[in-house]
């Protein structure tokens, strides 16, 4: 959300109503004159909630709304706004959240407006363009991991977020709910999916710690302050934030963490800057997280398989919307294949009891 190169003309069918939006911004004290010109562009790197850049009166704001024709579950703008607004005072690596509207009268859906954080977001394409060296990626990965540990240590009670989730029974609920969501969105026969679901039901940890967790912590949801890579200005995309097992948060991040040692079909199926030389392996990430956090990481295969399966469900749900005509974004046309790949990878990790060199 930081670089202008990540924006483009608003996708057809996803336009915002400028005039009521300007009135809303004025009533909220963010602009002075409703006759001011409002420029609206769209951030293109996200796959879930829609994110827009608003430029008006020499200021820049970011607006987040649910996808068109998407169910409210998983796209609760009020909840995401509350997290940002409350958390910023104890964990300032979050964008400032300014305004929220649950009414559909302004732009047709609930939404919120927050600050635009300046810095560098490492998308897969952006990282290649920057020609980042292996030594730089070692710094990047270390900063990324330090901030991950810091996030899991955030004082959510001081932020007033102790009712954000139900930590007791969190692991079991996640395994059950993601399984149900996969079956509800299934379009293809993927034998490994049901195998992974059954295995996770039988092999999940019964005891675990809990903390504030992000649930989508990866390079392209991070804004680095500058190209020295030693500081993170903000973490983005808090829609799945809750209270739960931090190792499930780690497992999701590992699911996205494809590396240079992975076969080509994995790197193509889950594109990430982590495939570039200098990034640590998934096992090295786990070792460093354990060292920095002081947590023992038992059930490692479970957490990695869970992360991959969760990513599979998210991809499959988006593909389901695409197949049923609720979105025309061409990026979504092959997400069923990505979902199947993640299920296959999870089953391979379970069978080999490894998180690196699966194939």
C-alpha positions as CSV (number, residue, x, y, z in Angstrom):
1,X,0.0,0.0,0.0
2,X,3.0,2.2,0.0
3,X,4.2,2.5,-3.5
4,X,2.3,4.2,-6.4
5,X,3.6,1.5,-8.7
6,X,1.2,-0.9,-6.8
7,X,-1.9,1.0,-8.0
8,X,-3.7,1.2,-11.3
9,X,-7.0,2.3,-12.8
10,X,-10.0,1.0,-10.9
11,X,-11.1,-2.4,-12.3
12,X,-14.4,-2.3,-14.2
13,X,-17.3,-3.1,-11.9
14,X,-15.3,-2.2,-8.8
15,X,-15.6,1.6,-9.0
16,X,-16.4,3.8,-6.0
17,X,-19.0,6.6,-5.8
18,X,-16.9,9.7,-5.6
19,X,-19.5,12.3,-4.5
20,X,-21.0,10.6,-1.4
21,X,-17.5,9.5,-0.5
22,X,-16.2,13.1,-0.5
23,X,-19.1,14.1,1.7
24,X,-18.2,11.2,4.1
25,X,-14.6,12.4,4.2
26,X,-15.6,15.9,4.9
27,X,-18.0,15.0,7.7
28,X,-15.2,12.9,9.2
29,X,-12.8,15.9,9.2
30,X,-10.4,14.4,6.7
31,X,-11.0,17.0,3.9
32,X,-12.2,20.7,3.9
33,X,-14.1,21.0,0.7
34,X,-16.5,18.5,-0.9
35,X,-15.9,20.2,-4.3
36,X,-12.2,19.2,-4.2
37,X,-11.1,16.8,-6.9
38,X,-10.9,13.2,-5.7
39,X,-8.6,10.8,-7.6
40,X,-9.3,7.1,-7.0
41,X,-7.0,4.3,-8.0
42,X,-6.9,0.6,-6.9
43,X,-4.1,-1.5,-5.3
44,X,-3.7,-4.6,-7.4
45,X,-1.6,-7.0,-5.3
46,X,-4.3,-8.2,-2.9
47,X,-6.6,-11.2,-3.4
48,X,-9.2,-10.5,-0.8
49,X,-10.6,-7.2,0.4
50,X,-10.5,-4.4,-2.2
51,X,-8.1,-1.6,-1.4
52,X,-8.1,1.9,-3.0
53,X,-5.9,4.9,-2.9
54,X,-7.7,8.2,-2.4
55,X,-5.8,11.4,-3.3
56,X,-7.5,14.7,-2.4
57,X,-6.4,18.1,-1.2
58,X,-2.7,17.1,-1.3
59,X,-3.4,14.1,1.1
60,X,-3.5,10.4,0.5
61,X,-5.7,7.9,2.3
62,X,-6.4,4.2,1.8
63,X,-9.9,2.7,1.7
64,X,-10.8,-0.9,2.3
65,X,-14.0,-2.6,1.4
66,X,-15.2,-6.2,0.9
67,X,-15.1,-7.8,-2.5
68,X,-18.3,-7.5,-4.5
69,X,-20.8,-10.3,-3.9
70,X,-18.6,-11.7,-1.1
71,X,-20.2,-13.1,2.1
72,X,-19.6,-11.0,5.2
73,X,-17.7,-13.9,6.9
74,X,-14.0,-13.1,6.6
75,X,-14.7,-9.6,5.3
76,X,-15.8,-7.8,8.4
77,X,-14.8,-4.2,7.9
78,X,-15.9,-3.1,11.4
79,X,-13.8,-5.8,13.1
80,X,-10.7,-4.9,11.0
81,X,-11.2,-1.2,11.8
82,X,-11.5,-2.0,15.5
83,X,-8.3,-4.0,15.5
84,X,-6.3,-1.2,13.8
85,X,-7.8,1.6,15.8
86,X,-7.2,-0.2,19.1
87,X,-3.9,-1.9,18.4
88,X,-2.0,1.2,17.1
89,X,-1.5,2.6,20.6
90,X,0.3,-0.5,21.9
91,X,1.8,-1.8,18.6
92,X,2.5,1.2,16.3
93,X,3.5,-0.9,13.3
94,X,-0.1,-0.7,12.2
95,X,-1.7,2.0,9.9
96,X,-3.8,4.6,11.7
97,X,-7.5,3.9,11.2
98,X,-9.5,7.1,10.8
99,X,-13.1,6.5,9.8
100,X,-15.5,3.6,9.5
101,X,-19.0,3.2,7.9
102,X,-21.2,0.2,8.2
103,X,-23.8,1.7,6.0
104,X,-24.0,0.7,2.3
105,X,-25.2,4.2,1.3
106,X,-21.8,5.7,0.7
107,X,-20.1,3.3,-1.6
108,X,-22.5,0.3,-1.5
109,X,-20.8,-1.7,1.3
110,X,-19.2,-1.2,4.7
111,X,-15.7,0.3,4.6
112,X,-13.0,2.1,6.5
113,X,-10.4,4.8,5.7
114,X,-6.9,4.7,7.1
115,X,-3.6,6.4,6.6
116,X,-1.4,5.6,3.6
117,X,1.9,4.3,5.0
118,X,5.0,5.2,2.9
119,X,7.8,2.7,2.4
120,X,8.5,-0.4,0.3
121,X,6.3,-3.5,-0.1
122,X,8.1,-6.5,-1.5
123,X,5.8,-8.2,-4.0
124,X,7.2,-11.1,-6.1
125,X,7.6,-8.9,-9.2
126,X,8.8,-5.8,-7.2
127,X,11.6,-7.7,-5.5
128,X,12.9,-8.9,-8.9
129,X,12.8,-5.4,-10.3
130,X,14.9,-4.1,-7.4
131,X,17.5,-6.8,-7.9
132,X,17.8,-7.4,-4.2
133,X,21.1,-9.2,-3.2
134,X,21.3,-12.3,-1.0
135,X,23.0,-10.3,1.7
136,X,20.1,-7.8,1.7
137,X,17.6,-10.7,1.9
138,X,19.3,-11.9,5.0
139,X,18.6,-8.5,6.6
140,X,15.0,-8.5,5.3
141,X,14.2,-11.9,6.6
142,X,15.7,-11.1,10.0
143,X,13.7,-7.9,10.3
144,X,10.6,-9.7,9.1
145,X,11.0,-12.4,11.8
146,X,11.8,-10.0,14.6
147,X,8.6,-8.1,13.9
148,X,6.7,-11.3,13.8
149,X,7.9,-12.2,17.3
150,X,7.2,-8.7,18.4
151,X,3.6,-9.0,17.1
152,X,3.0,-12.2,19.1
153,X,4.2,-10.4,22.2
154,X,1.9,-7.4,21.8
155,X,-0.2,-6.5,24.9
156,X,-3.6,-7.1,23.4
157,X,-5.3,-6.5,26.8
158,X,-3.8,-3.0,27.0
159,X,-5.3,-2.4,23.6
160,X,-8.7,-3.6,24.8
161,X,-8.8,-6.5,22.4
162,X,-9.2,-9.3,24.9
163,X,-12.6,-10.2,23.5
164,X,-11.3,-10.3,19.9
165,X,-11.3,-14.1,19.8
166,X,-11.8,-17.3,21.8
167,X,-8.3,-18.9,22.4
168,X,-9.7,-22.0,24.2
169,X,-10.4,-24.6,21.5
170,X,-8.9,-22.4,18.8
171,X,-6.9,-25.1,17.1
172,X,-9.8,-27.6,16.9
173,X,-12.2,-24.9,15.6
174,X,-9.8,-23.8,12.9
175,X,-9.2,-27.4,11.7
176,X,-13.0,-28.0,11.6
177,X,-14.0,-24.7,10.1
178,X,-11.4,-24.5,7.3
179,X,-12.4,-28.1,6.4
180,X,-16.1,-27.1,6.2
181,X,-15.2,-24.0,4.1
182,X,-13.1,-26.1,1.7
183,X,-16.0,-28.5,1.1
184,X,-18.4,-25.6,0.6
185,X,-16.2,-24.1,-2.1
186,X,-14.9,-27.3,-3.8
187,X,-15.2,-27.4,-7.5
188,X,-12.7,-30.2,-8.4
189,X,-11.9,-33.6,-7.1
190,X,-8.7,-33.3,-5.1
191,X,-8.0,-36.5,-3.2
192,X,-5.2,-35.1,-1.0
193,X,-7.6,-32.5,0.4
194,X,-9.8,-34.9,2.3
195,X,-6.7,-36.9,3.4
196,X,-5.1,-33.7,4.9
197,X,-8.4,-32.8,6.6
198,X,-8.7,-36.3,8.2
199,X,-5.1,-36.3,9.3
200,X,-5.3,-32.8,10.9
201,X,-8.4,-33.9,12.9
202,X,-6.4,-36.8,14.3
203,X,-3.0,-35.1,14.9
204,X,-3.7,-31.6,16.2
205,X,-2.1,-30.4,19.4
206,X,-4.4,-30.4,22.4
207,X,-2.3,-27.8,24.4
208,X,-0.8,-24.6,23.1
209,X,-0.1,-21.0,24.0
210,X,-2.1,-18.1,22.6
211,X,-1.4,-14.5,21.7
212,X,-2.5,-11.9,19.2
213,X,-2.0,-13.4,15.7
214,X,-2.1,-11.8,12.3
215,X,-3.0,-14.9,10.2
216,X,-1.6,-13.5,6.9
217,X,2.0,-12.4,7.8
218,X,4.1,-12.4,4.6
219,X,6.4,-10.1,2.7
220,X,3.7,-8.4,0.6
221,X,1.8,-7.5,3.7
222,X,4.8,-5.6,5.2
223,X,5.8,-2.0,4.6
224,X,9.6,-1.6,5.0
225,X,10.6,1.9,6.0
226,X,13.4,2.1,3.3
227,X,15.8,-0.1,1.4
228,X,18.1,-0.5,4.4
229,X,15.5,-3.1,5.4
230,X,16.1,-2.8,9.1
231,X,12.8,-1.3,10.1
232,X,9.2,-2.1,9.3
233,X,6.8,0.9,9.2
234,X,3.6,-1.1,9.2
235,X,2.0,-4.5,8.8
236,X,-1.0,-4.5,6.5
237,X,-4.2,-6.7,6.0
238,X,-5.5,-7.4,9.5
239,X,-8.8,-8.9,8.4
240,X,-8.0,-12.4,9.9
241,X,-6.4,-11.1,13.1
242,X,-7.5,-12.8,16.3
243,X,-6.4,-14.4,19.5
244,X,-5.0,-17.9,19.0
245,X,-2.1,-20.2,18.7
246,X,0.9,-18.2,17.4
247,X,2.4,-21.4,15.9
248,X,-0.6,-21.6,13.6
249,X,0.2,-18.0,12.5
250,X,3.8,-19.2,11.9
251,X,2.5,-22.3,10.0
252,X,0.5,-20.0,7.6
253,X,3.6,-17.9,7.0
254,X,5.6,-21.0,6.3
255,X,2.9,-22.1,3.8
256,X,3.7,-19.0,1.7
257,X,7.4,-19.3,2.2
258,X,8.5,-21.0,-1.0
259,X,12.3,-21.1,-1.5
260,X,15.0,-21.4,-4.1
261,X,15.4,-25.1,-3.3
262,X,11.7,-25.9,-4.0
263,X,10.8,-27.5,-7.4
264,X,9.6,-25.1,-10.1
265,X,5.9,-26.0,-9.8
266,X,5.9,-25.0,-6.1
267,X,7.6,-21.7,-6.8
268,X,5.2,-20.9,-9.7
269,X,2.1,-22.0,-7.7
270,X,3.0,-19.9,-4.7
271,X,5.0,-17.0,-6.1
272,X,6.9,-15.1,-3.4
273,X,10.1,-13.0,-3.0
274,X,11.2,-15.7,-0.6
275,X,12.3,-17.8,-3.6
276,X,15.2,-15.4,-4.2
277,X,18.7,-16.3,-2.9
278,X,19.6,-15.2,0.6
279,X,16.2,-16.1,2.2
280,X,16.4,-18.8,4.8
281,X,14.8,-22.2,4.5
282,X,11.5,-22.9,6.2
283,X,13.3,-25.0,8.8
284,X,15.8,-22.1,9.5
285,X,12.8,-19.8,9.9
286,X,11.4,-22.2,12.5
287,X,14.7,-22.4,14.4
288,X,15.1,-18.7,14.5
289,X,11.5,-18.1,15.6
290,X,12.0,-20.6,18.4
291,X,15.2,-18.9,19.5
292,X,13.7,-15.4,19.3
293,X,10.4,-16.2,20.9
294,X,11.5,-18.8,23.4
295,X,8.7,-21.2,22.3
296,X,9.2,-24.9,21.7
297,X,7.8,-25.9,18.3
298,X,6.4,-29.4,18.6
299,X,3.9,-30.6,16.0
300,X,5.9,-28.8,13.3
301,X,4.4,-31.0,10.5
302,X,0.9,-30.2,11.7
303,X,1.5,-26.5,11.7
304,X,3.0,-26.5,8.2
305,X,0.3,-28.7,6.7
306,X,-2.3,-26.6,8.4
307,X,-0.8,-23.4,6.8
308,X,-0.8,-25.0,3.4
309,X,-4.3,-26.2,3.7
310,X,-5.6,-22.9,4.9
311,X,-4.0,-21.2,1.9
312,X,-5.6,-23.8,-0.3
313,X,-9.1,-23.0,1.1
314,X,-8.6,-19.2,0.6
315,X,-7.5,-19.8,-3.0
316,X,-10.4,-22.2,-3.6
317,X,-12.9,-19.8,-2.2
318,X,-11.7,-17.0,-4.5
319,X,-11.8,-19.4,-7.4
320,X,-15.4,-20.4,-6.5
321,X,-16.4,-16.7,-6.7
322,X,-14.6,-16.4,-10.0
323,X,-16.3,-19.5,-11.5
324,X,-19.7,-18.3,-10.4
325,X,-19.2,-14.9,-12.1
326,X,-18.9,-12.8,-8.9
327,X,-15.6,-11.4,-10.0
328,X,-13.9,-11.0,-13.4
329,X,-10.3,-10.6,-12.1
330,X,-8.2,-12.7,-14.5
331,X,-5.7,-13.5,-11.7
332,X,-8.3,-15.8,-10.2
333,X,-8.8,-18.0,-13.2
334,X,-6.3,-20.7,-12.1
335,X,-6.6,-20.5,-8.3
336,X,-8.2,-23.9,-8.3
337,X,-4.9,-25.3,-9.4
338,X,-3.1,-23.4,-6.7
339,X,-5.5,-24.8,-4.1
340,X,-4.9,-28.4,-5.4
341,X,-1.2,-27.8,-5.3
342,X,-1.3,-26.6,-1.7
343,X,-3.3,-29.7,-0.7
344,X,-0.8,-32.0,-2.4
345,X,2.1,-30.2,-0.7
346,X,0.4,-30.6,2.7
347,X,-0.1,-34.3,2.1
348,X,3.5,-34.7,1.0
349,X,4.7,-32.9,4.1
350,X,2.6,-35.2,6.3
351,X,3.9,-38.3,4.5
352,X,7.6,-37.3,4.6
353,X,7.4,-35.5,8.0
354,X,9.4,-32.7,6.5
355,X,8.8,-29.0,5.8
356,X,11.8,-28.6,3.3
357,X,12.7,-30.6,0.2
358,X,9.2,-32.1,0.0
359,X,9.7,-33.6,-3.4
